[in-house]
Amino acid sequence: QDRRMLPSGAVVYVDSPLTVAARRGEICVLDGVDRALPGHVNLLRCLFTDGVATLPDGTVLEAHPGFRVIATGKPCPRRGSTNKVFHLAINFDDFDVVPLSLSHEPG
């Protein structure tokens, strides 16, 4: 969720694309998940592990069974790491994308 202040001074929360996708059972693409803030990593871990997360406005988000995430980011260290993203990354199947050589590029 994104917190916004109205001209009247009232604070409102607006659902993020991730929140909308989780509710509707859609696919959400998270680019650069390796740069996620610690608070976001904790929320994502709860959502991926339990299917439930408490949002900043206090509401409980229950992920739809069809909710899926595609996450991109730099590789993170493996087990035994204190890297904040490692604990999130174990929820994903990972694979390395090898750059194409010039002989494989079209054209």
C-alpha angles and dihedrals in degrees: 000000000000119000115221134179118222121218087256089061095251117137118227132180121224121201115248123223088259092054092048093048092049092051095046098040094244134140119267123195115213110194118196096012088164088072095052117135116248093250091052092048090054093049092048092047090054091047094049097040102039102016088235133090135172111235125217092261090056097254119131116239115208112194117232112242090245094055112125134176131206109196128188128191146120116301113270128213117271131244119333091037124133089208108135093223095051092078089053095042094059087072091066135070103234135202136170120247110219115209115245117249118234090258090062097050117101121244 
